[in-house]
Amino acid sequence: MKMEIKGKKKLVCGVILFILLILLPLMYVGVDDFFLGNKISLDLWMQKKTMKEKEFIKFHLARLVQGEDRRKLDDTGFACHRSYQSNHCVSTKPVRIDTRNMTVYVPSDDLRHNETTVWPYPWNGYYVGGVSTVRIVQYTSTTPPPPCNFHHHVPVVVFSSGHIGNTYHEMSEIIIPLFLTVRQFQSRVMFVVEDYIPSFISKYNTILTHLSAHEPMNPATVPAIHCFPASIVGLKYHGILALNSSNIPGGYGMPEFRHFIFDTFGLKTTKVSEITRPRLLLLSRKFTRRILNEDETIAMIKDVGFQVIVVNRFDNHDLKKLSHVINTCNVLLGVHGAGLTYDMFLPAGAVVVQVEPLDLEHYAKVIFADNARSMGMEYLHYKIEEEESSLVKVFGRNSSVITDTASVSKHNGIMNSRNVFYEQQNVKLNLVRFRETIVKAFSIVTVPRL
């Protein structure tokens, strides 16, 4: 019996050895060369592999610019795409980055001194604090930059995480633009994060590690000259929580982003019909735009027939855990605010219910209503009446703040208007009126569709 076992082990080992002998040539020369009978050295095979990698990188870098910028990139190896809302610069040539002062050195055949400054945050619509600029210097052979201290073998992507703390801005102005800019590279990039904030990296680590196979670099902790085969400085921005598949780089819309998010976080519920019990998640606010009668509101929602899950802003730093909770719900409810950005974790066909405080209906629509619909959600809104706003007690029922909300911005500026309607306002819902909206949401997720 022992002899038989030993004989079988020898046979298995022999088969494994035979398979390895067959596979080794394929590993070194490639399938095409092996079966076509081409003789190729290991060095030559490595050169071919390197050339294919360079072609892959160059092709996808070129997708980030268009028109005259594309022609300039083809001719010189460097170009910048600039728009009202954002700008980014691309180099297909090797670059050196001095992380001590965030200067990027790009080789050039132009004898003139060319220098540009990039704002590595994809939104220029209003003042954004906490963001540092990046200096790009095009140098010639007569003005060489400092020598390399570290060599990296994938393109670098430089962006800022300086303006954070609000999930809406983080998703709309960093994460979605980052996805648009680098998804096509299949993780073969390295992030250099200027204005590096550890809490941002920690919060979005799951997403960052699915966009790059390399750990994000904090330039302040590695002050040196870093060399890369190519570079992207700045990120491509399509609009508020927006992905336009016809805009550069092309081919990425909301369906592709949703697929990426679900795959990244391992979300299993893709359709609202897969949820057997009506479940509503309430985004509870504790400081501004609070629901003052929240307990009574929850009781009313339960009476309609929903199971209610309450999440406050301090529960949202573990995105993986939060994403799985939201993915089991078929309704997301919240007063206008950044937390509604988490509707990206809902299954298709779910309902987003947004409570609109005084003077915020425009922002509610352009930020969250259009976004929810683009993701295949049903969208309902509840516009409060004047008596439901806490501002009535603060300014008086006949104040122009209540009767003519637009006058606050017109006469005192947009920041004063924001201070009043965003920072000072809470809501006390009329539960008789609001119940109608909740009943409608309940019917959407419980009545079978034909």
C-alpha positions as CSV (number, residue, x, y, z in Angstrom):
1,M,0.0,0.0,0.0
2,K,2.8,2.4,0.9
3,M,4.6,1.5,-2.3
4,E,1.4,2.5,-4.3
5,I,1.2,5.9,-2.5
6,K,4.8,6.6,-3.1
7,G,4.3,5.7,-6.8
8,K,1.3,8.0,-7.1
9,K,3.3,10.9,-5.5
10,K,6.1,10.4,-8.0
11,L,3.6,10.4,-10.8
12,V,2.1,13.7,-9.6
13,C,5.5,15.3,-9.2
14,G,6.5,14.1,-12.7
15,V,3.3,15.7,-14.2
16,I,3.9,19.0,-12.4
17,L,7.5,19.1,-13.6
18,F,6.4,18.4,-17.1
19,I,3.9,21.2,-17.0
20,L,6.5,23.6,-15.6
21,L,8.9,22.7,-18.4
22,I,6.2,23.6,-21.0
23,L,5.2,26.8,-19.3
24,L,8.7,28.2,-18.7
25,P,9.3,29.1,-22.3
26,L,5.9,30.8,-22.5
27,M,6.7,32.9,-19.5
28,Y,10.0,34.1,-21.0
29,V,9.1,34.5,-24.7
30,G,5.4,34.9,-24.9
31,V,2.7,32.7,-26.4
32,D,2.8,34.1,-29.9
33,D,6.6,33.8,-30.2
34,F,6.6,30.2,-28.8
35,F,3.9,28.8,-31.0
36,L,4.9,30.6,-34.1
37,G,8.4,29.2,-33.8
38,N,10.1,32.6,-33.4
39,K,13.4,32.5,-31.6
40,I,13.6,35.4,-29.2
41,S,16.0,36.2,-26.3
42,L,14.9,37.2,-22.9
43,D,16.3,40.7,-23.3
44,L,14.5,41.2,-26.6
45,W,11.2,39.9,-25.0
46,M,11.6,42.3,-22.1
47,Q,12.2,45.1,-24.6
48,K,9.0,44.2,-26.5
49,K,7.1,44.1,-23.2
50,T,8.5,47.5,-22.3
51,M,7.5,49.0,-25.7
52,K,4.0,47.7,-25.4
53,E,3.7,49.2,-21.9
54,K,5.0,52.6,-23.2
55,E,2.5,52.5,-26.1
56,F,-0.3,51.7,-23.6
57,I,0.6,54.6,-21.4
58,K,1.1,57.1,-24.2
59,F,-2.2,56.1,-25.8
60,H,-4.2,56.7,-22.6
61,L,-2.3,59.9,-21.7
62,A,-3.3,61.3,-25.1
63,R,-7.0,60.6,-24.3
64,L,-6.8,63.4,-21.6
65,V,-6.4,66.2,-24.2
66,Q,-8.1,67.0,-27.5
67,G,-8.0,69.3,-30.5
68,E,-5.0,71.7,-30.5
69,D,-3.8,70.4,-27.1
70,R,-3.7,66.8,-28.5
71,R,-1.6,68.0,-31.5
72,K,0.7,69.8,-29.2
73,L,1.1,66.6,-27.0
74,D,1.9,64.6,-30.1
75,D,4.5,67.1,-31.3
76,T,6.2,68.1,-28.1
77,G,5.3,65.5,-25.5
78,F,3.6,68.1,-23.2
79,A,0.3,69.8,-23.2
80,C,-2.3,71.4,-20.9
81,H,-6.1,71.2,-21.1
82,R,-7.7,74.3,-19.6
83,S,-11.3,75.1,-19.0
84,Y,-13.4,77.4,-16.8
85,Q,-13.8,74.8,-14.1
86,S,-10.5,72.9,-14.1
87,N,-7.1,72.4,-15.8
88,H,-4.6,69.6,-16.0
89,C,-1.2,69.1,-17.8
90,V,0.0,65.9,-19.4
91,S,3.6,64.8,-20.2
92,T,4.4,61.7,-22.2
93,K,8.1,62.4,-21.6
94,P,10.0,61.4,-18.4
95,V,9.6,64.0,-15.6
96,R,11.3,64.8,-12.4
97,I,9.4,66.1,-9.4
98,D,11.1,68.1,-6.6
99,T,8.7,67.3,-3.7
100,R,10.4,69.9,-1.5
101,N,8.7,72.7,-3.5
102,M,6.4,70.7,-5.8
103,T,8.1,71.6,-9.0
104,V,7.7,69.3,-12.0
105,Y,10.6,69.4,-14.5
106,V,9.6,68.4,-18.1
107,P,12.2,68.0,-20.9
108,S,11.7,70.4,-23.9
109,D,13.4,71.1,-27.2
110,D,12.2,74.7,-27.0
111,L,15.2,76.9,-26.0
112,R,12.9,79.5,-24.4
113,H,12.1,79.3,-20.7
114,N,8.6,78.0,-20.4
115,E,6.9,77.8,-17.0
116,T,3.3,77.3,-15.9
117,T,1.5,77.0,-12.7
118,V,-1.3,74.4,-12.2
119,W,-4.0,74.5,-9.5
120,P,-4.2,70.7,-8.8
121,Y,-7.8,70.8,-7.6
122,P,-10.5,70.2,-10.2
123,W,-12.8,73.1,-9.4
124,N,-12.1,76.8,-10.1
125,G,-15.7,78.0,-9.7
126,Y,-15.2,79.8,-6.4
127,Y,-12.4,80.3,-3.9
128,V,-11.2,77.0,-2.5
129,G,-8.9,77.2,0.6
130,G,-6.1,74.8,1.5
131,V,-4.9,74.1,-2.0
132,S,-1.3,74.7,-3.0
133,T,-0.2,75.2,-6.6
134,V,2.2,73.1,-8.6
135,R,5.0,74.7,-10.7
136,I,5.9,73.1,-14.0
137,V,9.2,74.0,-15.6
138,Q,10.1,72.9,-19.2
139,Y,13.9,72.6,-19.3
140,T,16.5,72.0,-22.1
141,S,19.8,70.1,-22.1
142,T,21.5,73.4,-21.2
143,T,19.5,73.8,-18.0
144,P,19.2,70.3,-16.5
145,P,17.2,69.9,-13.3
146,P,18.6,68.2,-10.2
147,P,19.4,64.5,-10.6
148,C,17.0,61.7,-9.5
149,N,17.0,60.4,-6.0
150,F,14.2,57.9,-6.6
151,H,13.1,56.2,-9.8
152,H,9.5,55.1,-10.3
153,H,8.2,52.9,-13.2
154,V,4.6,54.2,-13.6
155,P,3.2,57.6,-14.5
156,V,2.6,60.0,-11.7
157,V,-0.7,61.7,-11.0
158,V,-0.5,64.9,-8.9
159,F,-3.6,66.3,-7.2
160,S,-4.5,68.1,-4.0
161,S,-6.6,66.8,-1.1
162,G,-6.5,70.2,0.7
163,H,-10.2,71.2,0.4
164,I,-12.0,68.4,2.3
165,G,-14.3,67.7,5.2
166,N,-17.4,67.6,3.1
167,T,-18.4,64.4,1.4
168,Y,-20.1,66.1,-1.5
169,H,-17.0,68.1,-2.4
170,E,-14.7,65.1,-1.8
171,M,-16.7,63.0,-4.2
172,S,-17.6,65.6,-6.8
173,E,-14.3,67.4,-6.9
174,I,-11.7,64.7,-6.1
175,I,-12.9,61.1,-6.3
176,I,-15.0,61.3,-9.5
177,P,-12.4,63.4,-11.3
178,L,-9.7,61.0,-10.1
179,F,-11.7,58.1,-11.5
180,L,-12.2,59.9,-14.9
181,T,-8.5,60.7,-15.1
182,V,-6.9,57.4,-14.2
183,R,-9.4,54.5,-14.5
184,Q,-8.1,53.8,-18.0
185,F,-4.6,53.1,-16.7
186,Q,-5.8,50.0,-14.9
187,S,-4.0,50.9,-11.6
188,R,-0.6,51.5,-13.3
189,V,-0.2,55.0,-11.9
190,M,1.1,56.5,-8.6
191,F,-0.6,59.3,-6.7
192,V,1.4,62.2,-5.3
193,V,-1.1,64.0,-3.1
194,E,-0.3,67.6,-2.4
195,D,-1.7,69.1,0.8
196,Y,-1.9,65.5,2.0
197,I,-4.5,65.0,4.7
198,P,-4.4,61.6,6.4
199,S,-8.1,61.5,7.2
200,F,-9.0,61.8,3.5
201,I,-6.6,59.0,2.5
202,S,-8.0,56.8,5.3
203,K,-11.6,57.5,4.4
204,Y,-11.2,56.8,0.7
205,N,-8.5,54.2,0.9
206,T,-10.7,51.5,-0.5
207,I,-11.3,53.6,-3.6
208,L,-7.7,54.8,-4.0
209,T,-6.3,51.3,-3.8
210,H,-8.6,50.2,-6.6
211,L,-7.4,53.1,-8.8
212,S,-3.7,52.6,-8.1
213,A,-1.5,49.6,-7.2
214,H,0.8,51.9,-5.3
215,E,0.5,53.7,-2.0
216,P,-0.3,57.4,-2.3
217,M,2.8,59.6,-1.6
218,N,2.8,62.4,0.8
219,P,5.4,64.7,-0.7
220,A,6.1,66.4,2.6
221,T,7.4,63.2,4.1
222,V,9.7,62.3,1.1
223,P,11.5,65.5,0.2
224,A,13.6,64.5,-2.8
225,I,13.8,64.3,-6.6
226,H,11.4,61.6,-7.8
227,C,11.6,60.5,-11.4
228,F,8.6,59.1,-13.4
229,P,8.2,58.0,-17.0
230,A,5.2,60.3,-17.6
231,S,2.9,62.6,-15.6
232,I,-0.6,64.1,-15.1
233,V,-0.8,67.2,-13.0
234,G,-4.4,68.1,-12.0
235,L,-7.6,66.2,-12.6
236,K,-10.3,66.2,-15.3
237,Y,-13.7,67.6,-14.1
238,H,-17.0,67.1,-15.9
239,G,-19.3,69.0,-13.5
240,I,-21.2,68.6,-10.3
241,L,-21.2,64.9,-9.4
242,A,-21.0,64.4,-13.2
243,L,-19.5,61.9,-15.6
244,N,-20.1,62.6,-19.3
245,S,-19.0,59.7,-21.5
246,S,-18.6,62.0,-24.5
247,N,-16.2,64.3,-22.7
248,I,-12.5,63.5,-22.4
249,P,-11.1,61.0,-21.7
250,G,-14.3,59.5,-23.3
251,G,-16.3,56.3,-22.5
252,Y,-16.9,56.9,-18.8
253,G,-20.4,57.8,-17.6
254,M,-22.3,57.3,-14.5
255,P,-23.0,53.6,-15.2
256,E,-19.3,52.9,-15.4
257,F,-18.7,54.8,-12.2
258,R,-21.5,52.9,-10.4
259,H,-20.1,49.6,-11.5
260,F,-16.7,50.6,-10.2
261,I,-18.2,51.7,-6.8
262,F,-20.2,48.5,-6.4
263,D,-17.2,46.3,-7.4
264,T,-14.8,48.3,-5.2
265,F,-17.0,48.0,-2.1
266,G,-18.3,44.5,-2.8
267,L,-22.0,45.6,-2.9
268,K,-24.3,42.8,-3.8
269,T,-27.8,44.4,-4.1
270,T,-28.0,45.9,-7.6
271,K,-31.8,46.3,-7.9
272,V,-34.3,47.6,-5.4
273,S,-36.6,44.6,-6.2
274,E,-34.0,42.4,-4.4
275,I,-34.9,44.0,-1.0
276,T,-37.8,42.2,0.5
277,R,-38.7,44.7,3.3
278,P,-39.2,48.4,2.8
279,R,-36.2,50.0,4.6
280,L,-35.6,53.7,4.8
281,L,-32.3,55.3,5.9
282,L,-32.5,58.7,7.5
283,L,-29.5,61.0,7.4
284,S,-29.7,62.7,10.8
285,R,-28.1,66.1,11.1
286,K,-27.0,67.4,14.5
287,F,-25.8,71.0,13.8
288,T,-27.3,72.8,10.8
289,R,-30.5,72.0,8.8
290,R,-31.6,69.7,11.5
291,I,-35.1,68.1,11.6
292,L,-36.3,69.6,14.9
293,N,-39.1,67.1,15.2
294,E,-37.0,64.1,14.1
295,D,-38.4,61.6,16.7
296,E,-42.0,62.3,15.6
297,T,-40.9,62.1,11.9
298,I,-39.4,58.7,12.5
299,A,-42.6,57.5,14.2
300,M,-44.6,58.7,11.2
301,I,-42.3,56.9,8.7
302,K,-42.6,53.7,10.7
303,D,-46.4,54.0,10.8
304,V,-46.4,54.2,6.9
305,G,-44.6,50.8,6.9
306,F,-40.9,51.4,6.7
307,Q,-38.1,50.0,8.9
308,V,-36.0,53.1,9.7
309,I,-32.3,53.2,10.0
310,V,-30.8,56.4,11.4
311,V,-27.2,57.4,10.4
312,N,-25.5,60.6,11.6
313,R,-22.5,62.3,10.2
314,F,-20.1,60.7,12.6
315,D,-21.0,57.2,11.2
316,N,-19.7,58.0,7.7
317,H,-15.9,57.6,8.1
318,D,-16.0,53.8,7.6
319,L,-17.2,54.0,4.0
320,K,-17.1,50.2,3.5
321,K,-19.4,49.6,6.5
322,L,-21.7,52.5,5.6
323,S,-21.9,51.5,1.9
324,H,-23.2,48.0,2.9
325,V,-25.8,49.5,5.2
326,I,-27.1,51.9,2.5
327,N,-27.0,49.1,-0.1
328,T,-29.7,47.2,1.9
329,C,-32.1,50.2,1.8
330,N,-34.6,51.2,-0.8
331,V,-35.1,54.8,0.3
332,L,-32.6,57.4,1.4
333,L,-34.0,60.5,3.2
334,G,-32.2,63.7,4.2
335,V,-32.4,67.4,4.4
336,H,-30.3,69.0,1.7
337,G,-26.7,68.4,2.5
338,A,-23.5,66.5,1.7
339,G,-24.7,63.2,3.1
340,L,-27.1,62.7,0.1
341,T,-24.0,62.0,-1.9
342,Y,-24.1,58.5,-0.4
343,D,-27.0,57.7,-2.7
344,M,-24.3,56.2,-5.0
345,F,-24.5,53.1,-2.8
346,L,-28.2,52.5,-3.3
347,P,-29.5,49.8,-5.7
348,A,-31.0,50.9,-9.0
349,G,-34.7,51.9,-8.7
350,A,-34.3,53.1,-5.1
351,V,-35.9,56.4,-4.0
352,V,-34.0,59.5,-2.9
353,V,-36.1,61.9,-0.8
354,Q,-34.6,65.4,-0.3
355,V,-36.1,67.9,2.1
356,E,-35.5,71.4,0.6
357,P,-35.2,74.3,3.2
358,L,-36.0,77.9,2.3
359,D,-33.9,79.3,-0.6
360,L,-32.0,76.0,-1.2
361,E,-34.3,74.4,-3.9
362,H,-32.0,75.4,-6.7
363,Y,-28.9,73.8,-5.1
364,A,-31.0,70.8,-4.2
365,K,-31.9,70.2,-7.8
366,V,-28.6,70.8,-9.6
367,I,-26.6,68.9,-7.0
368,F,-28.7,65.9,-5.9
369,A,-31.8,65.6,-8.0
370,D,-30.1,65.4,-11.4
371,N,-27.4,63.1,-9.9
372,A,-30.0,60.7,-8.5
373,R,-31.8,60.4,-11.8
374,S,-28.5,59.8,-13.7
375,M,-27.9,56.8,-11.4
376,G,-31.3,55.2,-12.1
377,M,-33.0,56.4,-8.9
378,E,-36.5,57.7,-8.4
379,Y,-36.3,61.2,-7.0
380,L,-38.8,62.9,-4.7
381,H,-38.5,66.3,-3.0
382,Y,-40.3,68.0,-0.2
383,K,-40.1,71.8,-0.3
384,I,-40.8,73.2,3.1
385,E,-43.2,76.0,3.7
386,E,-42.2,79.2,5.4
387,E,-43.7,78.1,8.8
388,E,-41.5,75.0,8.7
389,S,-38.3,77.0,8.8
390,S,-36.7,78.0,12.0
391,L,-35.7,81.3,10.4
392,V,-39.3,82.6,11.0
393,K,-38.5,82.7,14.7
394,V,-35.1,84.3,14.2
395,F,-36.1,87.1,11.7
396,G,-39.9,87.4,12.0
397,R,-42.6,86.2,9.7
398,N,-42.7,89.5,7.7
399,S,-38.9,89.8,7.3
400,S,-37.6,89.9,3.7
401,V,-35.4,86.9,4.7
402,I,-38.7,85.0,4.7
403,T,-40.8,86.7,2.1
404,D,-38.1,87.5,-0.4
405,T,-35.2,85.0,0.1
406,A,-33.4,86.1,-3.1
407,S,-32.9,89.6,-1.6
408,V,-30.4,88.3,1.0
409,S,-28.0,87.3,-1.7
410,K,-28.8,90.4,-3.9
411,H,-28.1,92.9,-1.1
412,N,-25.7,91.2,1.1
413,G,-23.7,88.8,-1.1
414,I,-23.7,85.1,-1.6
415,M,-21.6,84.3,1.4
416,N,-24.0,86.1,3.8
417,S,-26.9,84.3,2.0
418,R,-25.2,81.0,2.6
419,N,-24.6,81.8,6.3
420,V,-28.3,82.4,6.7
421,F,-29.9,79.6,4.7
422,Y,-27.2,76.9,5.1
423,E,-25.8,77.6,8.6
424,Q,-28.6,79.2,10.6
425,Q,-31.6,77.2,9.3
426,N,-33.3,74.1,10.7
427,V,-36.7,72.6,9.8
428,K,-39.8,71.4,11.7
429,L,-41.6,69.3,9.2
430,N,-45.4,69.5,8.8
431,L,-46.0,65.7,9.3
432,V,-49.4,65.8,7.6
433,R,-47.9,67.2,4.4
434,F,-44.7,65.3,4.6
435,R,-46.5,62.0,5.1
436,E,-47.8,62.3,1.5
437,T,-44.2,62.2,0.2
438,I,-43.3,59.2,2.4
439,V,-46.4,57.3,1.3
440,K,-45.4,58.0,-2.4
441,A,-41.9,56.6,-1.7
442,F,-43.4,53.6,0.0
443,S,-45.7,52.9,-3.0
444,I,-42.7,53.2,-5.4
445,V,-40.7,50.5,-3.7
446,T,-43.5,48.1,-2.8
447,V,-45.8,48.1,-5.8
448,P,-44.5,45.6,-8.4
449,R,-43.6,47.2,-11.8
450,L,-45.0,45.9,-15.0
